[in-house]
């Protein structure tokens, strides 16, 4: 099974988080992708956000400072989590996730996804209370994304994690 480093960016606007309906994964996920050779996770996140939304860090969006005791880090800019999860048939993604604030919702779409959804807390809460995997428009939100969405909403609503 191959292992790839990747990044994901949870973009927040007005307390809602952007998810995209990914063509290959057939699931709702945040924007993101693989880390390229000689690229740091932060550089990869900046590139992926630009490629998949048209947003530039520092112009249309910026990382949200997060104090992460779970990661053993203190005020790592925008770093939400690190996790490893299977992405079939590719293998395992070792993913660095970031939380960013954007002032805009009008993104420039790319070929990697078909639809976008700004998911707010009441919607997220409602779909995660049901039995089985959370679904949006009949497509799953993967467990690692559910975990990170929970962290995002906890941070945005001031309860920490």
N, C-alpha and C positions, 0 to 999 in steps of 0.2 A: 504494500500500500504506500503510495507516494505521500510525502509531507510537503506542504507549501505554506509559507508565511503569507498572511493576508491582513487587510485592514477593513474596518467598517466605520461608517460615520453616521451617527444618529443626529440628524438635523432637527432642531426644535424651532418652532415659530408659534407664538401665542399658545404655549403649553401643549402643542400637538407635535408629534414626531413623524417625520417622513419615512414611509415604507414604499418600496417599489415591487411590482410584480415581476420577478426575475424570469426571463425567458428559459434559460437552461435549468435552473433549480426548480422551476414550477412552484414557487413559494413566495411569500411576502418577506422581504429582507430590507435592511438599510442599504444605502449606496456603499460601494466598496469594491475591493478586488485584491489581486496579488501584489505583493511587494516585489519590485523589480531589483535586479542586481545593483549593488552599491547604493541602495536607497534605504533611508531610515524609515521606520513605521510612520513617523509624522510626515515626512516628505511624500510617502506613498498615499497617505490620507489626503494631503493637499491636492495631489495630482488626481486621485480618483474623484474627489468632490468636484473639481473643475471639469473633468471629462464627463461625469454623469449628471451634473446639474447646471453647469455653466457658471457656478459661483466661485469667486476667488476669496481665499482666506484673507481677512483684513478689510475687504470691501463689502461683499454681501453677507459674509458670515465670519464668526470668530469662535474659537474654543471657549468652553465654559470651564473656569477653574474648578477642579475637583480635588478634595482632600481624600485620599484613598488609603486608609489604614489596612484594608484587606490586601491590597497589592504591596504594602510595605513602602509606599511612596507618600510624599508630602507635597501637595499642590502641583502635581504633574499636569501640565496644561492640557485640559480636555480629555485626559486618559480615563476612560470609563471602566475598561476591563481587559483581561487577557483570557482567552479560553481556547480549547482545542475541540473541534467537532468534525464529524464525518460529513463530507460532501461527495456523494456518489455521482459518477464513477471515478472522480478525481482522486479520492483518498482523504487525507486529513488536512484541514486548514487550522493553522496555529494563528489565531486572529487577535490583533490589537484593535480595540474599539474605542472610539472617541465620541464625545458629546459636544455639539456645536450649536450656537444660536444663529439663526438667520433672520434678517428683517423682511425677507420676501418668501412668497410661496410659488411664484411663477418661475419654474425651473425650465431649463433647456433639456428636453428629453434626449435619450440616446437609444441605440439599438439593443442594449442589454436588458431592457424591460419594456413591458407593454402598457402598464398603468401605474399611477402613483396614488398614494393615499396618505393624508395627514391624519394620523390616529390620535385621538385625545384620550384623557384618562377615563371618562365614563364609558366610552366604546371599548377600550382595552379591558377595563374591569368587567364589563358585561360578557365579553367573549372568553375571558379566562376563568370565569366561574362555572362554565358549562363542563360536562363530562367530555373527555377526549381532547384531542389537540385543538388549540384555538384556530378558528377559521375566519378568513375574510373573503367574501365572495366565493366561497367554496375551496379556497386554497389555504394550506397550512401556514402558520407562522412557526418556524422551527423553534425547538426548546431553548437554544442559546439566544435567539432573538427575544423570546418571551422574557428570559432572565434579564437581559440588558434593558428591555423596555421597562421592566419593573424598577430597575435601578434608576433609569432616566426620570420616570415619573416621581420616584421617591426624592431624588435630588431637586427636581423642579418644584416640588411641593414642600420642600424644606424639612423633610423628616429624616434625611440622611440615609445611610445604609451601612 
